[in-house]
Structure formats: structure tokens, C-alpha cells
Amino acid sequence: MKAFLILEDGTVFTGTSIGSKREVISEIVFNTSMTGYLEVLTDPSYAGQAVVMTYPLIGNYGICREDMESYKAWPDGYIVRELSRIPSNFRSGDTIQHFLEEQDIPGISGIDTRALTKILREKGTMNGMITTNENFDCDEAVARMKNYSVTGVVKKTTCAEKYVLPGDGKRVALLDLGAKMNIARSLNERGCQVTVYPATTAAEEILAENPDGIMLSNGPGDPKECTDIITEIRKLYESEVPIFAICLGHQLMALATGADTHKLKYGHRGGNHPVKDLETGRVYISSQNHGYVVDMDTIKSETAVPAFVNVNDGTNEGLKYVNKNIFTVQYHPEACPGPLDSGYLFDRFLKMMEEGK
């Protein structure tokens, strides 16, 4: 069946329908990872977005549900050059086509994703529509797209209630803002007992349980929308508990301490982004998925100092807070599927908790 991708600027791509046949309007973003399409599909940070995979062949190693980063897929749509319908992998338990159908995610294959990505890079992230209606009205579709925005996605992706992942080491409170499973798993593997809290949890409830450390997770959407959560994070900042924040958590901590954020032209999404440690000068290859960044010009030197910078565009990739046991990074040290360069940050967090006590 034919499918059409209509962009907000009026550009139309024609391809083949994959997954669900329903029509969807969403923000169109691209990911440059060569592997890890299942982890991308199940990353809650993609809630409210349709993902373009720049690597041309997707689905060739099938679906292994053990690798899912949450209990379901989150993107509104999925856009690929070629979808492999016959996977080859001893761990594969399903095809990506069936997975997209099961998860009710509409998609399109057979289009020039290189040309599409160039449009998004040149003009910036824009909204789009995926439809199987051959009689679509382009002007009407564009008018509908202009009214779309990504809202309310943190509360949509967070856990419904508190739960505990047992461990016999440090006790870590993880605020789930749309967390990937490998964050808690990375802590668990280091012996930590991880208590996962919904995003709307009051700071008083978290602090009342006297955790050894607090983690703020990744998540979707515009950080400035999370006004109530920012208020609670400010209270966590004012405590003496060591804090490690990733991605959206990094942005919310910055907002809670007086800095500002802004939206990037087309974001950082993929597994090949170089970041430089400003203390050592060493460069790490990182996994990233974000459309917003902390504005370095608004960081107060008495509050925090830049710790990492993006080598490609010079944007902030991490902060170390002054006179606090707090550090935050914009990228994903839990990676999954990779790269694994930044896993040491979890060890740094453990050391901080030990020294904090």
C-alpha cells in the first residue's frame, strides 16, 4: 500500500506503508545510529515525534524484546529507506514490520531519507504527516500540522507508581521523567538498590526516605513545560544528597538553578556524537537524543561550571555544580546499544555517594 509523508513546508515523499495504517501528524526528527533501532523505538524521549533513521537498512537483525528500553514503543511514526522483512539473528523473536503493527505505529519506507534529512538540517525540525490517503489535500494537511506541538509527554511516559529494584549497595532514588530501563539497570549492576519514582513525586517524599543519591532521568519534550517538576528539583538541589542527572534531568536542574534552555535547529540524535571533557581534554563518543540544550551564556559561574562540550557545535553537554555533590550530562552514559565510552559516569556517581556519606 502506498504511503505519503507530507512536510510542513509542502514537500511530499511517496513510499510504502509499514506498520499501522492510521494517519498521524507529528514532529519529524532524524537519528544517525547505525544499530539500535529497537532501543530507539522504545526510548520514551521520542514521545510526540516521528523518527527518520538515516542508516538505509533497518530491521535486518529483527526484534529481540529483551533489548527494549521500556515496556512499549513511543514514537508517533517511523520513517526508513529500506525495511528488512527477513531478519537474520539468533536472538530475533519477531520482525520489525510485525512489531510496528503490534505497537500501532504508522510508518513509511522506500523514500529518500538522505534527501529528507538534508531538508531537516537545512530548514530545521518541522512537523509532518504520514498518511495512506491518496486523495490528501496538501494545503489542509499543512494547516493542521502548523497547529501541532509536543506537549504533556513527560506525564505520559513516566511510571504510574513507585517501585523498587532490589540491591544490597547504595540506595538511589531515580526520578522517572521518561527513563530508559538501562539507567536503572546500570545502577543495579553496580549493586545499587534503585527506587523509581513518578515524575510528579514531591521532593519531600523522596528525601524522607533518606536516599544515598538521586538520579534525574532522560525524558521527552520541552523542559520549560515542566514547571511543577522544576519546583521540586529545586528542593532536591537545596538538599545535601548527591545528584546525577541525564538529558532532560540535566536541563531541568539547570532551569531550577536559574539557567535557561533553548531549542536546537534539528537536535542531536544518534550514537556517534563527540563530547569533550573540559577538565581532562579527552573526547568521548556519546549516545544522544535531545532537541533542547542549556544556554551556556545563562549559566551562573557561582552556581555551576561547564564540564562537557559538544565537539560538533560547541553546545553544552554537562555541568558541575559549585559547592554541591551534583553533576549533570546532556548525553546518555547508559547508552544501549552503545557506545560505552561514558559508563564511567555511573562509577563517578557511586564514588560521590560514598564520599557524600
C-alpha positions as CSV (number, residue, x, y, z in Angstrom):
1,M,0.0,0.0,0.0
2,K,1.2,3.5,-0.9
3,A,2.0,5.9,1.9
4,F,2.8,9.6,1.9
5,L,5.0,11.8,4.1
6,I,3.9,15.5,3.9
7,L,6.2,18.1,5.5
8,E,5.1,21.4,6.9
9,D,6.9,23.2,4.0
10,G,4.7,21.4,1.5
11,T,7.3,18.7,0.4
12,V,5.8,15.3,-0.3
13,F,7.5,12.0,-0.2
14,T,5.8,8.9,-1.7
15,G,6.7,5.4,-0.4
16,T,5.3,2.2,1.0
17,S,3.2,1.9,4.2
18,I,4.7,0.0,7.1
19,G,3.2,-0.8,10.4
20,S,-0.2,0.7,11.3
21,K,-2.3,2.3,8.6
22,R,-3.6,5.1,10.7
23,E,-2.8,8.7,9.9
24,V,-0.6,10.7,12.1
25,I,0.8,14.3,12.5
26,S,4.0,14.6,14.5
27,E,7.3,16.4,14.8
28,I,9.8,14.9,12.3
29,V,13.3,14.2,13.7
30,F,16.2,12.2,12.5
31,N,18.5,9.7,14.2
32,T,22.0,8.8,12.8
33,S,22.5,5.5,14.7
34,M,23.6,2.5,12.5
35,T,22.2,0.0,15.0
36,G,19.8,0.0,17.9
37,Y,16.5,0.7,16.1
38,L,14.6,-1.2,18.8
39,E,16.2,0.9,21.5
40,V,15.2,4.0,19.5
41,L,11.6,2.8,19.1
42,T,11.3,2.1,22.8
43,D,13.0,5.2,24.1
44,P,10.4,7.4,25.9
45,S,12.2,10.5,24.8
46,Y,10.7,10.1,21.3
47,A,7.1,10.5,22.6
48,G,5.4,13.1,20.4
49,Q,7.9,12.6,17.5
50,A,8.2,10.6,14.3
51,V,11.7,9.3,13.7
52,V,13.7,9.2,10.5
53,M,16.5,6.6,10.5
54,T,19.4,7.9,8.4
55,Y,21.0,4.5,8.1
56,P,19.5,2.9,5.0
57,L,18.7,-0.6,6.1
58,I,16.6,-1.1,9.2
59,G,15.2,-4.4,10.7
60,N,17.9,-6.8,9.4
61,Y,18.6,-8.3,12.8
62,G,14.9,-8.5,13.8
63,I,13.3,-7.7,17.2
64,C,14.7,-9.0,20.5
65,R,12.3,-7.9,23.2
66,E,15.0,-8.3,25.9
67,D,16.6,-5.2,24.4
68,M,13.6,-2.9,24.8
69,E,14.2,0.3,26.8
70,S,10.6,0.5,28.1
71,Y,7.5,-1.6,28.0
72,K,6.3,-0.2,24.7
73,A,7.2,1.9,21.6
74,W,6.8,5.6,21.9
75,P,7.3,7.4,18.5
76,D,4.3,8.6,16.6
77,G,5.7,7.4,13.4
78,Y,8.7,5.6,11.8
79,I,10.5,6.6,8.5
80,V,13.1,4.4,6.8
81,R,14.8,3.9,3.4
82,E,14.5,0.1,3.4
83,L,12.8,-2.2,5.8
84,S,14.3,-5.7,6.0
85,R,11.4,-8.1,6.1
86,I,13.5,-11.2,6.7
87,P,15.7,-10.8,9.8
88,S,18.8,-12.8,10.4
89,N,19.9,-13.1,14.0
90,F,19.8,-16.0,16.5
91,R,18.3,-13.7,19.1
92,S,15.5,-12.4,16.9
93,G,12.0,-13.2,18.0
94,D,9.9,-11.1,15.7
95,T,10.1,-8.9,12.6
96,I,10.2,-5.1,12.8
97,Q,7.1,-4.9,10.5
98,H,5.0,-7.0,12.9
99,F,6.4,-5.0,15.9
100,L,5.3,-1.7,14.3
101,E,1.8,-3.2,13.6
102,E,1.5,-4.6,17.1
103,Q,2.6,-1.2,18.6
104,D,0.2,0.7,16.3
105,I,3.0,2.9,14.9
106,P,2.4,4.1,11.3
107,G,5.4,4.4,9.1
108,I,6.7,4.8,5.6
109,S,9.6,3.1,3.8
110,G,11.1,3.4,0.3
111,I,11.7,7.1,0.4
112,D,14.9,9.1,0.1
113,T,15.8,9.5,3.7
114,R,19.1,11.3,2.8
115,A,17.1,14.0,1.0
116,L,14.6,14.2,3.9
117,T,17.4,14.6,6.4
118,K,19.1,17.3,4.3
119,I,15.8,19.2,4.4
120,L,15.5,18.9,8.2
121,R,19.2,20.0,8.6
122,E,18.8,23.0,6.3
123,K,15.3,24.2,7.4
124,G,15.3,22.8,10.9
125,T,13.0,20.3,12.6
126,M,9.4,20.6,11.3
127,N,6.1,18.9,11.7
128,G,4.8,16.3,9.1
129,M,2.0,13.9,8.3
130,I,2.2,10.2,7.5
131,T,-1.0,9.1,5.6
132,T,-2.1,6.3,3.3
133,N,-4.9,8.6,1.8
134,E,-4.0,9.1,-1.8
135,N,-6.6,11.9,-2.1
136,F,-5.0,14.0,0.6
137,D,-5.3,17.8,0.5
138,C,-1.8,19.2,0.9
139,D,-2.9,22.7,2.0
140,E,-5.3,21.3,4.5
141,A,-2.7,18.9,5.9
142,V,-0.1,21.7,6.2
143,A,-2.7,23.9,8.1
144,R,-3.3,21.0,10.5
145,M,0.5,20.5,11.0
146,K,1.1,24.1,12.0
147,N,-1.2,23.6,15.0
148,Y,0.7,20.6,16.3
149,S,3.1,20.8,19.2
150,V,4.7,18.3,21.5
151,T,3.0,18.7,25.0
152,G,2.4,16.7,28.1
153,V,4.8,13.9,27.2
154,V,6.7,13.6,30.5
155,K,3.5,12.8,32.4
156,K,2.6,10.4,29.5
157,T,5.8,8.4,29.7
158,T,6.6,8.3,33.4
159,C,5.8,5.3,35.6
160,A,2.3,5.2,37.2
161,E,3.6,4.4,40.7
162,K,6.8,4.0,42.8
163,Y,8.6,0.6,42.5
164,V,11.9,-0.8,43.8
165,L,14.7,-2.7,42.0
166,P,16.5,-4.6,44.9
167,G,20.2,-4.3,45.6
168,D,22.5,-4.6,48.6
169,G,24.5,-1.4,47.9
170,K,23.8,2.3,47.8
171,R,20.2,3.3,47.8
172,V,19.4,5.5,44.8
173,A,16.2,7.4,44.1
174,L,15.5,7.6,40.4
175,L,13.0,10.3,39.2
176,D,11.4,8.8,36.1
177,L,10.9,11.7,33.6
178,G,10.6,9.2,30.8
179,A,13.6,6.9,31.8
180,K,15.3,4.3,29.7
181,M,15.5,1.0,31.5
182,N,19.2,0.8,31.2
183,I,19.7,3.7,33.6
184,A,18.2,1.7,36.5
185,R,20.0,-1.4,35.1
186,S,23.4,0.3,35.1
187,L,22.9,1.3,38.8
188,N,21.6,-2.2,39.7
189,E,24.6,-3.8,38.1
190,R,26.8,-1.8,40.4
191,G,24.9,-3.2,43.4
192,C,22.6,-0.2,44.0
193,Q,19.0,-0.5,45.2
194,V,17.0,1.7,42.9
195,T,13.7,3.2,43.9
196,V,11.9,4.6,40.8
197,Y,9.5,7.5,41.4
198,P,6.9,9.0,39.1
199,A,7.9,12.4,37.6
200,T,5.3,14.2,39.7
201,T,6.6,13.0,43.1
202,A,7.2,15.7,45.7
203,A,10.8,16.3,46.7
204,E,9.8,15.8,50.4
205,E,8.7,12.2,49.7
206,I,12.0,11.3,48.0
207,L,14.1,13.0,50.7
208,A,12.0,11.4,53.5
209,E,13.4,8.0,52.5
210,N,17.0,9.3,53.0
211,P,18.5,8.0,49.7
212,D,22.3,7.9,49.3
213,G,21.9,9.5,45.9
214,I,19.3,10.9,43.5
215,M,19.2,10.3,39.7
216,L,17.2,12.5,37.3
217,S,16.5,10.6,34.1
218,N,16.1,11.4,30.5
219,G,12.7,12.3,29.0
220,P,10.8,13.9,26.2
221,G,9.6,17.3,25.3
222,D,10.3,21.0,26.1
223,P,11.9,21.2,29.6
224,K,10.3,24.6,30.3
225,E,6.9,23.0,30.2
226,C,7.7,21.0,33.4
227,T,7.2,23.9,35.8
228,D,5.9,21.8,38.7
229,I,8.7,19.3,38.4
230,I,11.3,22.2,38.2
231,T,10.0,23.4,41.6
232,E,10.5,20.0,43.2
233,I,14.0,19.6,41.6
234,R,15.0,23.0,43.2
235,K,14.2,21.4,46.6
236,L,16.4,18.4,45.7
237,Y,19.2,20.8,44.7
238,E,18.9,22.5,48.1
239,S,19.4,19.2,49.9
240,E,22.8,17.8,50.5
241,V,22.1,14.5,48.7
242,P,24.4,13.7,45.8
243,I,22.6,14.1,42.4
244,F,23.4,12.8,38.9
245,A,21.2,14.0,36.1
246,I,20.9,12.9,32.5
247,C,19.5,14.6,29.4
248,L,16.1,16.1,30.4
249,G,17.1,15.8,34.0
250,H,20.2,17.9,33.2
251,Q,18.1,20.6,31.6
252,L,15.6,20.7,34.4
253,M,18.4,21.0,37.0
254,A,19.7,24.0,35.0
255,L,16.3,25.6,34.9
256,A,15.8,25.0,38.6
257,T,19.0,26.9,39.3
258,G,18.4,29.9,37.2
259,A,19.9,29.0,33.8
260,D,17.9,28.9,30.5
261,T,17.3,26.4,27.7
262,H,16.6,26.8,24.0
263,K,15.6,24.5,21.1
264,L,18.2,23.4,18.7
265,K,17.7,23.7,14.9
266,Y,17.5,19.9,14.4
267,G,18.7,18.4,17.7
268,H,21.3,15.7,18.5
269,R,20.0,12.1,18.0
270,G,22.3,9.2,17.4
271,G,25.2,7.1,18.7
272,N,28.1,9.0,17.3
273,H,28.3,12.4,18.9
274,P,31.7,13.6,20.2
275,V,31.8,15.3,23.6
276,K,34.9,16.9,25.2
277,D,35.6,16.7,28.9
278,L,36.7,20.2,29.7
279,E,38.7,19.1,32.8
280,T,40.9,16.4,31.0
281,G,40.6,17.4,27.4
282,R,39.6,13.9,26.5
283,V,36.9,13.3,23.8
284,Y,34.3,10.6,24.2
285,I,31.8,9.3,21.6
286,S,28.3,9.5,23.1
287,S,24.8,8.4,22.5
288,Q,22.4,11.4,22.4
289,N,18.7,12.1,21.9
290,H,17.6,15.7,22.6
291,G,16.1,18.7,20.9
292,Y,16.9,21.3,23.6
293,V,20.1,22.4,25.3
294,V,21.1,24.5,28.2
295,D,22.2,28.0,27.2
296,M,25.8,28.4,28.3
297,D,25.5,32.2,28.4
298,T,22.9,31.9,31.2
299,I,24.9,29.6,33.5
300,K,25.9,31.5,36.6
301,S,29.6,30.8,37.5
302,E,28.8,30.8,41.2
303,T,26.2,28.1,40.6
304,A,27.8,25.7,38.0
305,V,30.6,25.4,35.6
306,P,30.6,23.7,32.2
307,A,32.0,20.2,32.4
308,F,31.5,18.9,28.8
309,V,31.0,20.5,25.4
310,N,29.8,19.1,22.1
311,V,32.7,19.0,19.7
312,N,30.5,19.4,16.6
313,D,28.6,22.6,17.5
314,G,30.0,23.8,20.8
315,T,26.8,23.4,22.8
316,N,26.8,22.5,26.5
317,E,27.0,18.7,27.3
318,G,27.3,18.8,31.1
319,L,27.6,20.8,34.2
320,K,29.4,20.5,37.6
321,Y,27.7,22.4,40.3
322,V,29.8,24.6,42.6
323,N,30.0,23.5,46.3
324,K,27.4,20.7,45.6
325,N,27.7,17.0,45.1
326,I,25.8,17.4,41.7
327,F,26.9,16.8,38.2
328,T,24.7,16.6,35.1
329,V,25.2,15.5,31.4
330,Q,23.2,16.1,28.3
331,Y,24.1,12.8,26.7
332,H,23.4,9.2,27.6
333,P,26.1,7.3,29.7
334,E,23.7,4.3,29.9
335,A,23.9,4.2,26.0
336,C,22.3,0.9,25.0
337,P,23.1,-0.2,22.4
338,G,26.2,2.0,22.7
339,P,28.8,3.4,22.6
340,L,30.1,2.5,26.1
341,D,32.6,5.3,26.5
342,S,30.7,7.1,29.2
343,G,29.7,4.3,31.5
344,Y,32.4,5.5,34.0
345,L,30.0,8.3,35.0
346,F,27.9,5.8,37.0
347,D,31.1,4.9,38.8
348,R,31.8,8.6,39.5
349,F,28.2,8.8,40.9
350,L,28.9,5.9,43.2
351,K,32.1,7.5,44.4
352,M,30.3,10.7,45.0
353,M,27.7,8.9,47.2
354,E,30.4,7.2,49.2
355,E,32.2,10.5,49.8
356,G,29.0,12.3,50.5
357,K,28.4,10.0,53.5
